[in-house]
């Protein structure tokens, strides 16, 4: 682990937040007051918020149970249902006709679904799941494009207490199978295909491939027809979603579930082994999804149209495309396709056409759109926008300034939100009408979040670089890693002897106490805001017959944030064709997002005398830096000379 945290960024600009007396947190003093309330009485404040913001079937009496750290539980004796909080509640409040989802398909087809319609659809789907023998606690894998049925499927699971695990549609059949097997899913919900870049990609065919040799736990596959692809129906196993829902009643009593009932598993990469199934539970997760919508985005459900561009295959899509906006009873927008299809104006046209008021995307998308030129956003009326958010990777100040001036026209506050799959929702971010912002800084922790920057011994660093930790449990924290309690303890809590949650990120704190996230300090890459483990890619490479050994590192990339660079020792003859083959092989094992950008063939990998691959050295070589470090501990310093000299 590389713990030398240095930063060359010296960004001095500061922007005062716009004033809006009607904001949910209307001033810095109001933000500070929330923080004070938590500092004085955390349990009492959480209790009050959970009572006020969620609808409980059975009220809880206990807030936080700390009896078995780091296995914390929240509101454990209360009962509630997520779909009831996201749907029935708003219909009962007289908002049944409000639009819950505005959806735009890539070809331009649009659907607007009211809360009443969404509730009926979710009930039908929940009944269909029950018909297929799905019970509370059973796992359901969702492998779908960004279509409303994906949200319906998630909510239908929550209605009956099934645990969903959404797998990003661009992951390969192999990656899908790994996840199905780890979760021991009983059902897969998929679609024939979805639109991307003007063509339909196949999903059902990949499910077939995944289940061909494995995934024995799966009894049924529900298939939504979206792309018009030919479907190879497997008799007895596969069921047509539309037909199955048609015959079901549109009412379904929401299951009464404990606040700690598992809500979903979402797989994410770590520095070792296969992706981990991050487990989130019902009450705490939903509370934070709703509160962060209201606080970080100043979401106002009666008036806002909220658009988070993330795919539901990622945590951002879970919390901010589906659960957060719906828990608030507001309107969420979903878009099926890519941001640059048919041209680089697509996102801005959607903002204009649907009067999007809060827009949330990743720095990598912003950088790609900057490159496309200012004429695209200038062509559209973006006056409906009032808050702009970013997530997933550090945003460089240039991209921040472009977002602020060209998209927000200096009217819209930028909220740079730091968080992770594990945290369930935002941890560090400005409050849009309260916190002064600095380009490139996620600013300050949210009220109730005890984030800190510490040194290797866990001592707080007032000003300077260190490791990011969270010192107190929070309601939407992960509850564990599916099927592997020990790994949860080792990955997040071992580093500081169980005292703090260790996020795996480096950060710097400036003189105002603002956090500047500097990226992962472990062997996890952040490629276009997507988290990938170097070890996963290495395993994929060495599973190819021509590869003897591989080491994967990141190198800075203007567009993607980080690019994937693989050093490969071959058993076979080197060739350009083999490089291409290896890239495709990795795509087949993991997915296209994991394809190495550079592959360098090497005679050997640089190792220390104890046999450890010298990753920092490889990172420097990949980045084209001059090698200043002492290489005398190398097993064979000739290896480095050859890596430096030969582009092989
Ligand atoms: O390194 C941090 C980076 O993304 C990691 C979490 O990835 P994932 O679990 O896939 O969730 C992404 C969306 C929440 C973090 O450990 N990261 C996330 N947000 C930011 C960030 N880095 C800098 N600034 C951010 N705003």
Boltz pocket constraint, residues with backbone or C-beta under 6 A from the ligand:
constraints:
  - pocket:
      binder: B
      contacts: [[A, 268], [A, 315], [A, 316], [A, 390], [A, 391], [A, 392], [A, 393], [A, 394], [A, 395], [A, 416], [A, 417], [A, 418], [A, 419], [A, 420], [A, 421], [A, 422], [A, 428], [A, 442], [A, 503], [A, 504], [A, 505], [A, 517], [A, 518], [A, 519], [A, 520], [A, 526], [A, 529], [A, 530], [A, 531]]
      max_distance: 6.0
